[in-house]
Amino acid sequence: MKKKFNVRGYTLIETTVAIGVFLIFAIGIYGSLTFVFKGVYQSRIRILETAILNDEIESIKSLAYDDVGLKNGVPSGVLNHVKTLTRNGVSFTVTTTVRYVDDPFDGTAGGNPVDLAPDDYKLVELNINFRGRVPLAPLTFTAQFAQTYSETSTNKGSLFIHVVDANGLAVDQASASIINASTSPTISLDDLTGNDGWYKLVETPTGTLSYKIFISKSGYSSDFTTTSKSSNPNPTKLPASVTSHNITSMSFAIDQVSSINFHTITSTCDTIPSVPFVLKGAKLIGSNPSVYKFNKRITTDGDGLYNLTDLEWDTYSITATGTTYDIAGTIPLSPITILPNSSQDVYILTSPHVSNSILVKVKDASSGLPISGATINLSGGSVDKTSMTGLGFILQTDWSGGGNQVDYSNTTKYFADDSLIENNKPSGNVLLRKTGQDYAWNGYLESSTFDTGAPVNFNNITVTPMFQSTSTGDVPVQLQFATSASSSPASWDFRGPDGLVTSYYTPTNTTIYSGENGNRYARYKLFLSTANTDFSPDVSDVSFTYTNSCLAPGQVFFNGFSSSTYTLTVSKAGYTTATGTVQVGGNVVTTINLSP
């Protein structure tokens, strides 16, 4: 009799599960091995770096004191600023910096007492950098070298460089490039500012207008000295002079760069390609004649776009160039203020070029903001043209009427507060409530609902005054902003400039979150706080600007008339009417400031 065997195999599901379990273990083991190998490799590299720097330090110790310095540097010497070394088939970059140190033990240059020989000792800094497949953080060694003989006074001077940002705060780790070609050998230095924004170069050879300086930092704008030449005969910041036993101090301002996205369109939002224009900043590098730091001719692409990056904070004006298009307005109003580390969309309204035109800009005389709803009349001879400026801004300057107002009809009222706000001391301003001799630590106020009249794009929310007493703390005034397509939403979602409910607008961070665009109704929340209850922040104005579709705020463009002198009349309820004459011969731009 044949014996039967009952043999059972694995199902597809069981096989798949087994393979999955195996892969989990295999991947885990592989990851662990990779981590171990990476750690071993990094340790090997760090050992090599340490050995190299130790060798370099010992080599420098063997030099005479006068030779401890950089070729073309201050102090001068025999060392190279940058060199590449190879160990075990691996390449490393070693950067050497040598500085004189003015020790306060015996006084300092420009101090009390004055040290006429401020080169007390030399500080050598060695930085090694490995950029292989597993990069490591740079390793730095420092050593001090002192002379064996008594210091003596020299006829050299000192060059102190201070680098600050747009707010006047110190910029650390800014690169200072200094060149003096009048010495032999030529002085060529590259060094970094300290945490205080200063780079102090003592025992510097004297020279009149000899030191060219260029300040930069990755992701920042630059600032520099400029020599006189035919294109710039009167520079505003000449090279530095160094005189014997004196300190020459120079200040430079840099900050994070920004960008502008230009769009060339018509007043009906149609894209216009290949539009040329000139963008000019307000900062000068020369005078008589004016030489601008930024002055560039730009042409948008086939989609009417141009992205300009690495732009310095400044106020930029836009003017037409060529004979194809005229500029009929800009959104926002030109000139445009660009803050550090920001991105701004700018819409340029175009109109086919004609021989004679006038672009009228209407601003509030006190705030400088564009005025919406201003009536402009241009008349003379057979010409009688009337138009109205587009939407511009909403401004609240008085809260003395108190709360419990939903819609912004009474301009002295608002929606609600937390009872820790004072709205009428002084008249119409907002402060923290005072009980006895002390102000509240913090409080908030929520505005009524503002109706912009149509879906809009929001630009900036600002508060006046911009600066408060330092006794109230670092950021005593903050705001949040909320918008809605409906005048009565289920809730108002107050947010900050990044769209988060946990962030806030400040007097220096005012660009409204782009996610608010396309809505018609808006509210703001005003938050006050103090670091010292003897003091309170004081707010006199809150405003926000916006544009509606493709209507340029506070601007009207007229064309289609002959060259002549015309009467221009600008009026708006609540403002004094402005009347004057304007000579139109070509393409004219004029600005009218209306006073309440």
Summary of the structure (lengths in Angstrom):
residues: 596
radius of gyration: 33.0
end to end distance: 118.1
largest distance: 128.0
contacts: 1831
relative contact order: 0.09
helix: 10%
strand: 46%
